[in-house]
Amino acid sequence: MTKASLHLLKGVGYLISTLSVVLLAVVSWSSASKSPLLVACLLFGAAASVAGMFCRWLTYEIEKRQEGEEGASSPRGPAEALHRSNRLSSGRCGRQRHN
């Protein structure tokens, strides 16, 4: 699966989650409307859930753009940057001796 299709799948997942929050709020409205405190809790809870999903989706968007910028600024591309990062983290930077 490509990065673009994974990213699209994440976005669709968040839209589905948002729709489910709205549907659950609609179902709960008849009970909650009897008390102002319950109305406030229902509205705040639904809004907080949707806002949280939006924030998570936004972080994926930001990470995607940053990865694109890093890949464009590297003359050898993101694959070489990942390879270099793996070598540095494993302590194998520089030349290795081959016997």
C-alpha positions as CSV (number, residue, x, y, z in Angstrom):
1,M,0.0,0.0,0.0
2,T,1.4,3.4,-0.9
3,K,1.9,6.3,1.5
4,A,-0.8,8.3,-0.4
5,S,-3.3,5.5,0.0
6,L,-2.5,5.1,3.7
7,H,-2.9,8.8,4.2
8,L,-6.2,8.7,2.4
9,L,-7.3,5.8,4.5
10,K,-6.5,7.7,7.7
11,G,-8.5,10.6,6.5
12,V,-11.5,8.4,5.7
13,G,-11.2,6.8,9.1
14,Y,-11.4,10.1,10.9
15,L,-14.4,11.2,8.8
16,I,-16.2,7.9,9.7
17,S,-15.3,8.5,13.4
18,T,-16.6,12.1,13.2
19,L,-19.9,10.8,11.7
20,S,-20.3,8.2,14.4
21,V,-19.9,10.9,17.1
22,V,-22.6,13.0,15.4
23,L,-24.9,10.1,15.1
24,L,-24.4,9.1,18.8
25,A,-25.1,12.7,19.8
26,V,-28.3,12.7,17.8
27,V,-29.5,9.5,19.5
28,S,-28.6,10.9,23.0
29,W,-30.2,14.3,22.4
30,S,-33.7,13.3,23.5
31,S,-32.5,12.2,27.0
32,A,-29.9,15.0,27.4
33,S,-32.3,17.8,26.4
34,K,-34.1,17.4,29.7
35,S,-31.2,18.8,31.6
36,P,-29.0,21.9,30.7
37,L,-26.0,20.2,32.3
38,L,-26.5,17.1,30.2
39,V,-26.9,19.2,27.0
40,A,-23.6,21.0,27.8
41,C,-21.8,17.7,28.5
42,L,-23.2,16.1,25.3
43,L,-22.2,19.1,23.1
44,F,-18.8,19.6,24.7
45,G,-18.0,15.9,24.6
46,A,-19.0,15.6,20.9
47,A,-17.1,18.8,20.0
48,A,-14.0,17.6,22.0
49,S,-14.0,14.2,20.2
50,V,-14.2,15.8,16.8
51,A,-11.6,18.4,17.7
52,G,-9.3,15.6,18.9
53,M,-9.7,13.7,15.7
54,F,-9.0,16.9,13.7
55,C,-5.8,17.5,15.6
56,R,-4.6,13.9,15.0
57,W,-5.4,14.2,11.2
58,L,-3.7,17.6,11.1
59,T,-0.5,16.1,12.6
60,Y,-0.5,13.5,9.8
61,E,-0.8,16.3,7.3
62,I,2.1,18.2,8.8
63,E,4.3,15.1,9.0
64,K,3.5,14.3,5.3
65,R,4.5,17.8,4.2
66,Q,7.6,17.8,6.3
67,E,8.6,14.4,4.8
68,G,8.0,15.8,1.4
69,E,10.2,18.9,2.1
70,E,13.0,16.8,3.6
71,G,13.0,14.5,0.6
72,A,13.1,17.4,-1.8
73,S,16.0,19.1,0.0
74,S,18.1,16.0,0.1
75,P,20.1,15.5,-3.1
76,R,19.9,11.7,-2.8
77,G,16.3,11.5,-1.7
78,P,14.5,10.1,1.4
79,A,15.8,6.5,0.9
80,E,19.4,7.6,1.3
81,A,18.5,9.7,4.3
82,L,16.8,6.7,5.9
83,H,19.8,4.5,5.1
84,R,22.2,7.1,6.6
85,S,20.0,7.5,9.7
86,N,20.0,3.7,10.2
87,R,23.8,3.6,9.9
88,L,24.3,6.4,12.4
89,S,21.9,4.9,14.9
90,S,23.6,1.5,14.7
91,G,27.1,2.9,15.1
92,R,28.2,2.0,11.6
93,C,29.0,5.4,10.3
94,G,32.1,5.7,8.1
95,R,33.9,3.0,6.2
96,Q,33.9,-0.6,7.5
97,R,36.8,-3.0,7.1
98,H,36.2,-6.1,5.1
99,N,38.7,-9.0,5.7
